[in-house]
Amino acid sequence: METRATCLNCMDGRVQLPVIHWIKENYHVDFVDVITEAGMDSVLAGQEDISEILRSIKVSVNINKSTRLFVVGHFDCRGNPVEEDAHRQQIIAAVKRLKPLWPAQQVAGLWVNKTWAVEVVA
């Protein structure tokens, strides 16, 4: 049986492969569904209407049977040009926002640093 995770990531192509590879290596999933927005951490932490993102998560969880959600922020984000500390706080806030909506899924926050290495934030 295939296993799957969901990655809520920035649209920036520089961070896609490092995050996908990290998730697959560290969580041993076969596939990673990717949902993108410019500055995803900021969108999930502060934007009031995230209904389209939630709809995509619903497809990933209910149809594709994803068991884990990852919220990602990254260095040099052009869609959310704030300091690293602000990104980390947004990632934590986004994880706190999603956990009650998806209680059966593990929800984690990731930071991609300036060397494109992935770190767990929440």
HELIX and SHEET records of a PDB file:
HELIX    1   1 GLY A   13  TYR A   27  1                                  15    
HELIX    2   2 MET A   40  GLY A   46  1                                   7    
HELIX    3   3 SER A   51  LYS A   58  1                                   8    
HELIX    4   4 VAL A   59  ILE A   63  3                                   5    
HELIX    5   5 GLU A   84  LEU A   98  1                                  15    
SHEET    1   A 5 PHE A  31  GLU A  37  0                                        
SHEET    2   A 5 ARG A   4  CYS A  10  1                                        
SHEET    3   A 5 ARG A  68  HIS A  74  1                                        
SHEET    4   A 5 GLN A 106  VAL A 112  1                                        
SHEET    5   A 5 VAL A 118  VAL A 120 -1                                        
END                                                                             
